[in-house]
């Protein structure tokens, strides 16, 4: 399944989300924010599309504010 891009309000939030997802068993790759994504952070996370709902749920449980999702 194609990857999805998760983006956040700051680079710090992106790093916190990376750790939260890793601790929850979800693989996430930190990448530069794609040009078509409008966000204040210049980092984003790439997650397998099959894990999208689990990643969003986990971030909600850990109080990491998700800025949005873009299809890769």
PDB file of N, CA, C and O in Angstrom:
ATOM      1  N   UNK A   1       0.851  -1.186   0.000  1.00  0.00           N
ATOM      2  CA  UNK A   1       0.000   0.000   0.000  1.00  0.00           C
ATOM      3  C   UNK A   1       0.889   1.238   0.000  1.00  0.00           C
ATOM      4  O   UNK A   1       1.966   1.228   0.596  1.00  0.00           O
ATOM      5  N   UNK A   2       0.453   2.282  -0.652  1.00  0.00           N
ATOM      6  CA  UNK A   2       1.236   3.515  -0.756  1.00  0.00           C
ATOM      7  C   UNK A   2       1.379   4.187   0.604  1.00  0.00           C
ATOM      8  O   UNK A   2       0.503   4.095   1.463  1.00  0.00           O
ATOM      9  N   UNK A   3       2.495   4.855   0.768  1.00  0.00           N
ATOM     10  CA  UNK A   3       2.744   5.577   2.016  1.00  0.00           C
ATOM     11  C   UNK A   3       1.857   6.813   2.116  1.00  0.00           C
ATOM     12  O   UNK A   3       1.401   7.358   1.110  1.00  0.00           O
ATOM     13  N   UNK A   4       1.625   7.238   3.350  1.00  0.00           N
ATOM     14  CA  UNK A   4       0.949   8.504   3.614  1.00  0.00           C
ATOM     15  C   UNK A   4       1.928   9.385   4.377  1.00  0.00           C
ATOM     16  O   UNK A   4       2.805   8.897   5.089  1.00  0.00           O
ATOM     17  N   UNK A   5       1.762  10.684   4.214  1.00  0.00           N
ATOM     18  CA  UNK A   5       2.627  11.660   4.870  1.00  0.00           C
ATOM     19  C   UNK A   5       1.851  12.287   6.023  1.00  0.00           C
ATOM     20  O   UNK A   5       0.772  12.846   5.826  1.00  0.00           O
ATOM     21  N   UNK A   6       2.406  12.191   7.218  1.00  0.00           N
ATOM     22  CA  UNK A   6       1.822  12.825   8.397  1.00  0.00           C
ATOM     23  C   UNK A   6       2.623  14.088   8.663  1.00  0.00           C
ATOM     24  O   UNK A   6       3.853  14.049   8.709  1.00  0.00           O
ATOM     25  N   UNK A   7       1.930  15.207   8.837  1.00  0.00           N
ATOM     26  CA  UNK A   7       2.662  16.434   9.139  1.00  0.00           C
ATOM     27  C   UNK A   7       2.118  17.084  10.392  1.00  0.00           C
ATOM     28  O   UNK A   7       0.985  16.840  10.807  1.00  0.00           O
ATOM     29  N   UNK A   8       2.968  17.929  10.991  1.00  0.00           N
ATOM     30  CA  UNK A   8       2.730  18.454  12.329  1.00  0.00           C
ATOM     31  C   UNK A   8       3.005  19.947  12.365  1.00  0.00           C
ATOM     32  O   UNK A   8       3.492  20.513  11.386  1.00  0.00           O
ATOM     33  N   UNK A   9       2.696  20.590  13.483  1.00  0.00           N
ATOM     34  CA  UNK A   9       2.846  22.030  13.618  1.00  0.00           C
ATOM     35  C   UNK A   9       4.265  22.494  13.834  1.00  0.00           C
ATOM     36  O   UNK A   9       4.568  23.670  13.629  1.00  0.00           O
ATOM     37  N   UNK A  10       5.144  21.594  14.245  1.00  0.00           N
ATOM     38  CA  UNK A  10       6.536  21.980  14.483  1.00  0.00           C
ATOM     39  C   UNK A  10       7.435  20.766  14.280  1.00  0.00           C
ATOM     40  O   UNK A  10       6.977  19.624  14.282  1.00  0.00           O
ATOM     41  N   UNK A  11       8.721  21.040  14.104  1.00  0.00           N
ATOM     42  CA  UNK A  11       9.672  19.940  13.988  1.00  0.00           C
ATOM     43  C   UNK A  11       9.754  19.151  15.291  1.00  0.00           C
ATOM     44  O   UNK A  11       9.954  17.937  15.275  1.00  0.00           O
ATOM     45  N   UNK A  12       9.599  19.844  16.423  1.00  0.00           N
ATOM     46  CA  UNK A  12       9.609  19.151  17.714  1.00  0.00           C
ATOM     47  C   UNK A  12       8.460  18.155  17.802  1.00  0.00           C
ATOM     48  O   UNK A  12       8.648  17.033  18.271  1.00  0.00           O
ATOM     49  N   UNK A  13       7.264  18.557  17.352  1.00  0.00           N
ATOM     50  CA  UNK A  13       6.124  17.635  17.343  1.00  0.00           C
ATOM     51  C   UNK A  13       6.387  16.445  16.428  1.00  0.00           C
ATOM     52  O   UNK A  13       5.984  15.322  16.732  1.00  0.00           O
ATOM     53  N   UNK A  14       7.059  16.687  15.313  1.00  0.00           N
ATOM     54  CA  UNK A  14       7.395  15.594  14.394  1.00  0.00           C
ATOM     55  C   UNK A  14       8.309  14.587  15.083  1.00  0.00           C
ATOM     56  O   UNK A  14       8.124  13.379  14.938  1.00  0.00           O
ATOM     57  N   UNK A  15       9.292  15.080  15.830  1.00  0.00           N
ATOM     58  CA  UNK A  15      10.211  14.189  16.536  1.00  0.00           C
ATOM     59  C   UNK A  15       9.514  13.435  17.668  1.00  0.00           C
ATOM     60  O   UNK A  15       9.781  12.255  17.896  1.00  0.00           O
ATOM     61  N   UNK A  16       8.622  14.124  18.368  1.00  0.00           N
ATOM     62  CA  UNK A  16       7.853  13.465  19.436  1.00  0.00           C
ATOM     63  C   UNK A  16       6.973  12.382  18.839  1.00  0.00           C
ATOM     64  O   UNK A  16       6.856  11.294  19.403  1.00  0.00           O
ATOM     65  N   UNK A  17       6.350  12.672  17.698  1.00  0.00           N
ATOM     66  CA  UNK A  17       5.498  11.685  17.025  1.00  0.00           C
ATOM     67  C   UNK A  17       6.310  10.482  16.566  1.00  0.00           C
ATOM     68  O   UNK A  17       5.840   9.347  16.648  1.00  0.00           O
ATOM     69  N   UNK A  18       7.520  10.722  16.085  1.00  0.00           N
ATOM     70  CA  UNK A  18       8.382   9.617  15.649  1.00  0.00           C
ATOM     71  C   UNK A  18       8.616   8.651  16.797  1.00  0.00           C
ATOM     72  O   UNK A  18       8.505   7.437  16.624  1.00  0.00           O
ATOM     73  N   UNK A  19       8.938   9.177  17.959  1.00  0.00           N
ATOM     74  CA  UNK A  19       9.188   8.331  19.132  1.00  0.00           C
ATOM     75  C   UNK A  19       7.914   7.626  19.581  1.00  0.00           C
ATOM     76  O   UNK A  19       7.943   6.438  19.904  1.00  0.00           O
ATOM     77  N   UNK A  20       6.797   8.349  19.604  1.00  0.00           N
ATOM     78  CA  UNK A  20       5.523   7.744  20.027  1.00  0.00           C
ATOM     79  C   UNK A  20       5.147   6.581  19.110  1.00  0.00           C
ATOM     80  O   UNK A  20       4.718   5.528  19.581  1.00  0.00           O
ATOM     81  N   UNK A  21       5.307   6.773  17.807  1.00  0.00           N
ATOM     82  CA  UNK A  21       4.963   5.706  16.863  1.00  0.00           C
ATOM     83  C   UNK A  21       5.915   4.526  17.016  1.00  0.00           C
ATOM     84  O   UNK A  21       5.483   3.374  17.005  1.00  0.00           O
ATOM     85  N   UNK A  22       7.212   4.807  17.159  1.00  0.00           N
ATOM     86  CA  UNK A  22       8.191   3.735  17.338  1.00  0.00           C
ATOM     87  C   UNK A  22       7.874   2.938  18.595  1.00  0.00           C
ATOM     88  O   UNK A  22       7.890   1.708  18.574  1.00  0.00           O
ATOM     89  N   UNK A  23       7.585   3.641  19.695  1.00  0.00           N
ATOM     90  CA  UNK A  23       7.240   2.969  20.955  1.00  0.00           C
ATOM     91  C   UNK A  23       5.973   2.139  20.823  1.00  0.00           C
ATOM     92  O   UNK A  23       5.803   1.141  21.524  1.00  0.00           O
ATOM     93  N   UNK A  24       5.071   2.554  19.915  1.00  0.00           N
ATOM     94  CA  UNK A  24       3.828   1.826  19.687  1.00  0.00           C
ATOM     95  C   UNK A  24       3.940   0.750  18.617  1.00  0.00           C
ATOM     96  O   UNK A  24       2.943   0.113  18.276  1.00  0.00           O
ATOM     97  N   UNK A  25       5.139   0.538  18.083  1.00  0.00           N
ATOM     98  CA  UNK A  25       5.343  -0.533  17.110  1.00  0.00           C
ATOM     99  C   UNK A  25       5.010  -0.172  15.677  1.00  0.00           C
ATOM    100  O   UNK A  25       4.859  -1.059  14.837  1.00  0.00           O
ATOM    101  N   UNK A  26       4.892   1.114  15.382  1.00  0.00           N
ATOM    102  CA  UNK A  26       4.568   1.558  14.025  1.00  0.00           C
ATOM    103  C   UNK A  26       5.808   2.201  13.413  1.00  0.00           C
ATOM    104  O   UNK A  26       6.390   3.120  13.989  1.00  0.00           O
ATOM    105  N   UNK A  27       6.200   1.715  12.257  1.00  0.00           N
ATOM    106  CA  UNK A  27       7.380   2.228  11.578  1.00  0.00           C
ATOM    107  C   UNK A  27       7.062   3.547  10.884  1.00  0.00           C
ATOM    108  O   UNK A  27       6.108   3.634  10.111  1.00  0.00           O
ATOM    109  N   UNK A  28       7.858   4.565  11.160  1.00  0.00           N
ATOM    110  CA  UNK A  28       7.691   5.881  10.545  1.00  0.00           C
ATOM    111  C   UNK A  28       9.052   6.416  10.151  1.00  0.00           C
ATOM    112  O   UNK A  28      10.008   6.333  10.922  1.00  0.00           O
ATOM    113  N   UNK A  29       9.137   6.958   8.960  1.00  0.00           N
ATOM    114  CA  UNK A  29      10.397   7.505   8.454  1.00  0.00           C
ATOM    115  C   UNK A  29      10.290   9.028   8.404  1.00  0.00           C
ATOM    116  O   UNK A  29       9.369   9.570   7.793  1.00  0.00           O
ATOM    117  N   UNK A  30      11.240   9.720   9.052  1.00  0.00           N
ATOM    118  CA  UNK A  30      11.245  11.176   9.016  1.00  0.00           C
ATOM    119  C   UNK A  30      11.777  11.627   7.662  1.00  0.00           C
ATOM    120  O   UNK A  30      12.828  11.173   7.208  1.00  0.00           O
ATOM    121  N   UNK A  31      11.033  12.530   7.026  1.00  0.00           N
ATOM    122  CA  UNK A  31      11.394  13.017   5.692  1.00  0.00           C
ATOM    123  C   UNK A  31      11.241  14.535   5.635  1.00  0.00           C
ATOM    124  O   UNK A  31      10.577  15.121   6.490  1.00  0.00           O
ATOM    125  N   UNK A  32      11.847  15.176   4.637  1.00  0.00           N
ATOM    126  CA  UNK A  32      11.574  16.608   4.436  1.00  0.00           C
ATOM    127  C   UNK A  32      10.112  16.790   4.022  1.00  0.00           C
ATOM    128  O   UNK A  32       9.559  15.952   3.309  1.00  0.00           O
ATOM    129  N   UNK A  33       9.499  17.866   4.460  1.00  0.00           N
ATOM    130  CA  UNK A  33       8.106  18.136   4.099  1.00  0.00           C
ATOM    131  C   UNK A  33       8.000  18.298   2.582  1.00  0.00           C
ATOM    132  O   UNK A  33       8.743  19.082   1.992  1.00  0.00           O
ATOM    133  N   UNK A  34       7.089  17.567   1.949  1.00  0.00           N
ATOM    134  CA  UNK A  34       6.900  17.741   0.505  1.00  0.00           C
ATOM    135  C   UNK A  34       6.444  19.165   0.175  1.00  0.00           C
ATOM    136  O   UNK A  34       5.769  19.808   0.980  1.00  0.00           O
ATOM    137  N   UNK A  35       6.808  19.645  -0.990  1.00  0.00           N
ATOM    138  CA  UNK A  35       6.502  21.026  -1.392  1.00  0.00           C
ATOM    139  C   UNK A  35       5.004  21.305  -1.433  1.00  0.00           C
ATOM    140  O   UNK A  35       4.585  22.434  -1.175  1.00  0.00           O
ATOM    141  N   UNK A  36       4.182  20.297  -1.755  1.00  0.00           N
ATOM    142  CA  UNK A  36       2.737  20.526  -1.879  1.00  0.00           C
ATOM    143  C   UNK A  36       2.019  20.579  -0.532  1.00  0.00           C
ATOM    144  O   UNK A  36       0.834  20.907  -0.484  1.00  0.00           O
ATOM    145  N   UNK A  37       2.712  20.264   0.556  1.00  0.00           N
ATOM    146  CA  UNK A  37       2.113  20.272   1.889  1.00  0.00           C
ATOM    147  C   UNK A  37       2.347  21.636   2.535  1.00  0.00           C
ATOM    148  O   UNK A  37       3.478  22.118   2.595  1.00  0.00           O
ATOM    149  N   UNK A  38       1.276  22.249   3.014  1.00  0.00           N
ATOM    150  CA  UNK A  38       1.386  23.536   3.698  1.00  0.00           C
ATOM    151  C   UNK A  38       1.412  23.278   5.203  1.00  0.00           C
ATOM    152  O   UNK A  38       0.409  22.890   5.804  1.00  0.00           O
ATOM    153  N   UNK A  39       2.587  23.505   5.797  1.00  0.00           N
ATOM    154  CA  UNK A  39       2.764  23.304   7.236  1.00  0.00           C
ATOM    155  C   UNK A  39       3.948  24.146   7.688  1.00  0.00           C
ATOM    156  O   UNK A  39       4.843  24.451   6.900  1.00  0.00           O
ATOM    157  N   UNK A  40       3.945  24.518   8.962  1.00  0.00           N
ATOM    158  CA  UNK A  40       5.041  25.332   9.475  1.00  0.00           C
ATOM    159  C   UNK A  40       6.313  24.511   9.689  1.00  0.00           C
ATOM    160  O   UNK A  40       7.414  25.055   9.600  1.00  0.00           O
ATOM    161  N   UNK A  41       6.186  23.230   9.966  1.00  0.00           N
ATOM    162  CA  UNK A  41       7.352  22.365  10.156  1.00  0.00           C
ATOM    163  C   UNK A  41       7.937  21.995   8.798  1.00  0.00           C
ATOM    164  O   UNK A  41       7.207  21.851   7.817  1.00  0.00           O
ATOM    165  N   UNK A  42       9.253  21.843   8.748  1.00  0.00           N
ATOM    166  CA  UNK A  42       9.850  21.414   7.490  1.00  0.00           C
ATOM    167  C   UNK A  42      10.188  19.930   7.493  1.00  0.00           C
ATOM    168  O   UNK A  42      10.831  19.435   6.567  1.00  0.00           O
ATOM    169  N   UNK A  43       9.758  19.222   8.527  1.00  0.00           N
ATOM    170  CA  UNK A  43       9.891  17.773   8.599  1.00  0.00           C
ATOM    171  C   UNK A  43       8.505  17.141   8.638  1.00  0.00           C
ATOM    172  O   UNK A  43       7.545  17.744   9.118  1.00  0.00           O
ATOM    173  N   UNK A  44       8.417  15.921   8.125  1.00  0.00           N
ATOM    174  CA  UNK A  44       7.157  15.169   8.133  1.00  0.00           C
ATOM    175  C   UNK A  44       7.508  13.698   8.365  1.00  0.00           C
ATOM    176  O   UNK A  44       8.680  13.324   8.404  1.00  0.00           O
ATOM    177  N   UNK A  45       6.485  12.884   8.515  1.00  0.00           N
ATOM    178  CA  UNK A  45       6.695  11.449   8.678  1.00  0.00           C
ATOM    179  C   UNK A  45       6.010  10.693   7.553  1.00  0.00           C
ATOM    180  O   UNK A  45       4.888  11.016   7.162  1.00  0.00           O
ATOM    181  N   UNK A  46       6.688   9.694   7.045  1.00  0.00           N
ATOM    182  CA  UNK A  46       6.132   8.804   6.042  1.00  0.00           C
ATOM    183  C   UNK A  46       5.785   7.495   6.739  1.00  0.00           C
ATOM    184  O   UNK A  46       6.630   6.880   7.389  1.00  0.00           O
ATOM    185  N   UNK A  47       4.524   7.077   6.593  1.00  0.00           N
ATOM    186  CA  UNK A  47       4.024   5.863   7.241  1.00  0.00           C
ATOM    187  C   UNK A  47       3.330   5.018   6.180  1.00  0.00           C
ATOM    188  O   UNK A  47       2.687   5.560   5.281  1.00  0.00           O
ATOM    189  N   UNK A  48       3.451   3.714   6.274  1.00  0.00           N
ATOM    190  CA  UNK A  48       2.757   2.826   5.351  1.00  0.00           C
ATOM    191  C   UNK A  48       1.254   3.093   5.421  1.00  0.00           C
ATOM    192  O   UNK A  48       0.689   3.221   6.507  1.00  0.00           O
ATOM    193  N   UNK A  49       0.624   3.174   4.271  1.00  0.00           N
ATOM    194  CA  UNK A  49      -0.805   3.478   4.213  1.00  0.00           C
ATOM    195  C   UNK A  49      -1.667   2.501   4.995  1.00  0.00           C
ATOM    196  O   UNK A  49      -2.724   2.875   5.504  1.00  0.00           O
ATOM    197  N   UNK A  50      -1.227   1.258   5.095  1.00  0.00           N
ATOM    198  CA  UNK A  50      -1.975   0.258   5.863  1.00  0.00           C
ATOM    199  C   UNK A  50      -1.953   0.518   7.357  1.00  0.00           C
ATOM    200  O   UNK A  50      -2.804   0.014   8.090  1.00  0.00           O
ATOM    201  N   UNK A  51      -0.988   1.296   7.812  1.00  0.00           N
ATOM    202  CA  UNK A  51      -0.865   1.606   9.244  1.00  0.00           C
ATOM    203  C   UNK A  51      -1.423   2.979   9.580  1.00  0.00           C
ATOM    204  O   UNK A  51      -1.314   3.428  10.721  1.00  0.00           O
ATOM    205  N   UNK A  52      -2.024   3.657   8.595  1.00  0.00           N
ATOM    206  CA  UNK A  52      -2.492   5.033   8.807  1.00  0.00           C
ATOM    207  C   UNK A  52      -3.465   5.149   9.975  1.00  0.00           C
ATOM    208  O   UNK A  52      -3.269   5.988  10.855  1.00  0.00           O
ATOM    209  N   UNK A  53      -4.498   4.333   9.999  1.00  0.00           N
ATOM    210  CA  UNK A  53      -5.502   4.466  11.066  1.00  0.00           C
ATOM    211  C   UNK A  53      -4.904   4.143  12.436  1.00  0.00           C
ATOM    212  O   UNK A  53      -5.242   4.794  13.425  1.00  0.00           O
ATOM    213  N   UNK A  54      -4.026   3.152  12.501  1.00  0.00           N
ATOM    214  CA  UNK A  54      -3.372   2.824  13.771  1.00  0.00           C
ATOM    215  C   UNK A  54      -2.464   3.960  14.223  1.00  0.00           C
ATOM    216  O   UNK A  54      -2.410   4.281  15.411  1.00  0.00           O
ATOM    217  N   UNK A  55      -1.749   4.570  13.279  1.00  0.00           N
ATOM    218  CA  UNK A  55      -0.849   5.679  13.614  1.00  0.00           C
ATOM    219  C   UNK A  55      -1.640   6.871  14.141  1.00  0.00           C
ATOM    220  O   UNK A  55      -1.257   7.473  15.144  1.00  0.00           O
ATOM    221  N   UNK A  56      -2.730   7.215  13.477  1.00  0.00           N
ATOM    222  CA  UNK A  56      -3.557   8.349  13.899  1.00  0.00           C
ATOM    223  C   UNK A  56      -4.145   8.091  15.286  1.00  0.00           C
ATOM    224  O   UNK A  56      -4.162   8.983  16.135  1.00  0.00           O
ATOM    225  N   UNK A  57      -4.622   6.874  15.509  1.00  0.00           N
ATOM    226  CA  UNK A  57      -5.190   6.526  16.815  1.00  0.00           C
ATOM    227  C   UNK A  57      -4.127   6.603  17.906  1.00  0.00           C
ATOM    228  O   UNK A  57      -4.384   7.128  18.989  1.00  0.00           O
ATOM    229  N   UNK A  58      -2.945   6.087  17.627  1.00  0.00           N
ATOM    230  CA  UNK A  58      -1.863   6.111  18.616  1.00  0.00           C
ATOM    231  C   UNK A  58      -1.440   7.542  18.941  1.00  0.00           C
ATOM    232  O   UNK A  58      -1.207   7.876  20.103  1.00  0.00           O
ATOM    233  N   UNK A  59      -1.340   8.383  17.916  1.00  0.00           N
ATOM    234  CA  UNK A  59      -0.970   9.781  18.165  1.00  0.00           C
ATOM    235  C   UNK A  59      -2.031  10.481  19.005  1.00  0.00           C
ATOM    236  O   UNK A  59      -1.702  11.309  19.854  1.00  0.00           O
ATOM    237  N   UNK A  60      -3.302  10.154  18.774  1.00  0.00           N
ATOM    238  CA  UNK A  60      -4.378  10.721  19.583  1.00  0.00           C
ATOM    239  C   UNK A  60      -4.280  10.303  21.038  1.00  0.00           C
ATOM    240  O   UNK A  60      -4.508  11.111  21.939  1.00  0.00           O
ATOM    241  N   UNK A  61      -3.940   9.039  21.268  1.00  0.00           N
ATOM    242  CA  UNK A  61      -3.811   8.529  22.637  1.00  0.00           C
ATOM    243  C   UNK A  61      -2.629   9.153  23.365  1.00  0.00           C
ATOM    244  O   UNK A  61      -2.654   9.288  24.588  1.00  0.00           O
ATOM    245  N   UNK A  62      -1.600   9.530  22.625  1.00  0.00           N
ATOM    246  CA  UNK A  62      -0.400  10.096  23.247  1.00  0.00           C
ATOM    247  C   UNK A  62      -0.398  11.621  23.210  1.00  0.00           C
ATOM    248  O   UNK A  62       0.607  12.255  23.531  1.00  0.00           O
ATOM    249  N   UNK A  63      -1.526  12.202  22.818  1.00  0.00           N
ATOM    250  CA  UNK A  63      -1.710  13.663  22.794  1.00  0.00           C
ATOM    251  C   UNK A  63      -0.731  14.398  21.884  1.00  0.00           C
ATOM    252  O   UNK A  63      -0.338  15.527  22.178  1.00  0.00           O
ATOM    253  N   UNK A  64      -0.337  13.765  20.783  1.00  0.00           N
ATOM    254  CA  UNK A  64       0.483  14.424  19.773  1.00  0.00           C
ATOM    255  C   UNK A  64      -0.487  14.973  18.727  1.00  0.00           C
ATOM    256  O   UNK A  64      -1.240  14.217  18.112  1.00  0.00           O
ATOM    257  N   UNK A  65      -0.466  16.287  18.529  1.00  0.00           N
ATOM    258  CA  UNK A  65      -1.414  16.935  17.621  1.00  0.00           C
ATOM    259  C   UNK A  65      -0.952  16.748  16.178  1.00  0.00           C
ATOM    260  O   UNK A  65       0.126  17.200  15.792  1.00  0.00           O
ATOM    261  N   UNK A  66      -1.776  16.082  15.402  1.00  0.00           N
ATOM    262  CA  UNK A  66      -1.505  15.833  13.996  1.00  0.00           C
ATOM    263  C   UNK A  66      -1.976  17.033  13.178  1.00  0.00           C
ATOM    264  O   UNK A  66      -3.133  17.442  13.276  1.00  0.00           O
ATOM    265  N   UNK A  67      -1.077  17.591  12.376  1.00  0.00           N
ATOM    266  CA  UNK A  67      -1.426  18.742  11.544  1.00  0.00           C
ATOM    267  C   UNK A  67      -2.243  18.361  10.324  1.00  0.00           C
ATOM    268  O   UNK A  67      -3.060  19.146   9.845  1.00  0.00           O
ATOM    269  N   UNK A  68      -2.022  17.156   9.824  1.00  0.00           N
ATOM    270  CA  UNK A  68      -2.757  16.698   8.661  1.00  0.00           C
ATOM    271  C   UNK A  68      -2.110  15.490   8.033  1.00  0.00           C
ATOM    272  O   UNK A  68      -1.047  15.037   8.456  1.00  0.00           O
ATOM    273  N   UNK A  69      -2.780  14.974   7.004  1.00  0.00           N
ATOM    274  CA  UNK A  69      -2.325  13.779   6.293  1.00  0.00           C
ATOM    275  C   UNK A  69      -2.377  14.079   4.807  1.00  0.00           C
ATOM    276  O   UNK A  69      -3.343  14.660   4.311  1.00  0.00           O
ATOM    277  N   UNK A  70      -1.338  13.681   4.108  1.00  0.00           N
ATOM    278  CA  UNK A  70      -1.308  13.813   2.653  1.00  0.00           C
ATOM    279  C   UNK A  70      -0.941  12.458   2.068  1.00  0.00           C
ATOM    280  O   UNK A  70      -0.132  11.729   2.640  1.00  0.00           O
ATOM    281  N   UNK A  71      -1.527  12.126   0.944  1.00  0.00           N
ATOM    282  CA  UNK A  71      -1.182  10.887   0.254  1.00  0.00           C
ATOM    283  C   UNK A  71       0.126  11.105  -0.491  1.00  0.00           C
ATOM    284  O   UNK A  71       0.325  12.140  -1.126  1.00  0.00           O
ATOM    285  N   UNK A  72       1.013  10.125  -0.407  1.00  0.00           N
ATOM    286  CA  UNK A  72       2.330  10.256  -1.059  1.00  0.00           C
ATOM    287  C   UNK A  72       2.216  10.076  -2.560  1.00  0.00           C
ATOM    288  O   UNK A  72       3.220  10.153  -3.269  1.00  0.00           O
TER     289      UNK A  72
END
